[in-house]
Amino acid sequence: MAYPLASRWLITKHRDDGAWVLILPDASEPNFRVYAEAASQDRANELVHRYMLRIGALKTG
């Protein structure tokens, strides 16, 4: 099953420290992909984890 509206959505969040987060809905499944770039790998991982938790909270309720 395709999700045509989801393929058009794109959410980015730019942080004050120069890092960014990209949230992309999957076009064929009810999932999101979360990408981040930051000064360190640890910071990028932290941002991805934070936004995954936010998406999960929306999903559950």
Buried (B, 14 or more C-beta within 10 A) or exposed (E): EEBEEBEEEEEEEEEEEEBBBBBBBEBEEEEBEBBBEBEEEEBBEBBBEEBEEEBEEEEEE
